[in-house]
Amino acid sequence: MLIKTSTYPFGPANKLPDDTIVQRVQSNGRFIDAYRYELIEGDEYYAPYKKGSVNLVQYMEDERLSVFYEYDVDNIAIRARILQDGAYEVFDTSQGGAGIHKGWLTEALLYLRDQKDNG
């Protein structure tokens, strides 16, 4: 399972209330609970999105995103791409070794949204 972390002050922490608990990455690579206000510049952290606050279908509509799959001869999806306006590739599962796995689309859309939010 891939866990997307961010480095403070970037990422979703800036939009969270101070009393929100996030998971800060320690020097040994393990996570420890910390309040959002305890993060200092340069801290690596994970802030889970609340499923109720994420409307990925609406995000796809707003950004004019579409998903295209490529299949092998056995009709198994081997690659997926997300295009904006039907032409501009904004995500490809063959890049970075992510591949297609359960939850890949959610991870990709959250990643794209984070990139847009962080300018």
N, C-alpha and C positions, 0 to 999 in steps of 0.2 A: 504494500500500500504506500502510495506517495503522500507525503504530508507537505503542504506548501507553507513555508515559513516566510516571514517578512522581517525586515530590519527597521527598528524604530528610528526615526519618526515616520517611516513610510508604511504603507499597508493599511489594513482596516482599523487599526487601533485608534487612529485620530478621530474616527466617527463613533467610537464607543464611549459610554459614560465612564467616569473615573472608577466607579465601584465594580466594573466588569472584571471578572477573573479571566486571565489569559494564561497560556503556558509558555514560560520563558525557557529558552534553551541554555543549559548550563555549559561550562567549559568541557565537561566530560560527555556532552552530547545528549544527556538526559533532560527531560522536561520537569519543570517545577512550577506549581501554581503561583501566580503573582497578580496583584491588582494592576489594572491598566496604568494607574498613576505612578506605579513603582518603576515602570520602564524608563530607562535612560537612553540617550542617543547611542546607537550602535548595538543595542540588545537585539538578539534574534528571538523571535517569538512566534507562536501559533495562536490565532484567534479564530475559533470555529464560527462559521456562519450559522445563524439560527434559520432553520429551514422555512419557518413561517415568514421571514422577512426577505427571502430571496425568490423573486419571480423570474426564473430564467427564460421562460417562454416570452414574457413581455420584453425582456432584455434582447432576445433574438429578433423580435419584431421591431423594436426601436432602432436597433443597429443594422437592420436589414441583412441578417445572417442566415445562411443556409448550409446544410450539411450534405456532403457527397461521399459515398463509399466506393471503394474498389474491391472487387471480389476475385478470388482465385477460381480455378476450374471446378472446384468442389462447392462453389457458391458460399464460401466462408469469407467474411469481411477481413481484409488484410491491411487496409489503409483507410483513413478517413480524413477529409479536409473540411475546414470551415471557410466559406467564402463570404465576403461582404459585397453587396450589390451584385451577386452572381459572377463576379469577375476577380476581385482582389482576395488572394489567399491570406487569411489572418492566422490560421492554425493548421498544422499538418501532423498527424500522429506518427509519421515516419521520421520526424525531426526530434532529436534528443532522446531517442530510444523509448519513448513513452508507450508507443503501440496502442492497440485497441484492447481495453480491459473493462471490466464492469466499473461504471462510474466515470469513464474517460470524458464523456461529454460534459458532465457537471463540472469536473475539474478544469476542463478547457475553458468553459464559459466563465467560471469564477476567475481564472487566470486572466482572461481577456478583459474582464470588467475591472480587475485590480490594475492592470496596465493602463487602462483608460483613466481610472481615478487618480493614478500617480503621475499622469501626464507624460 
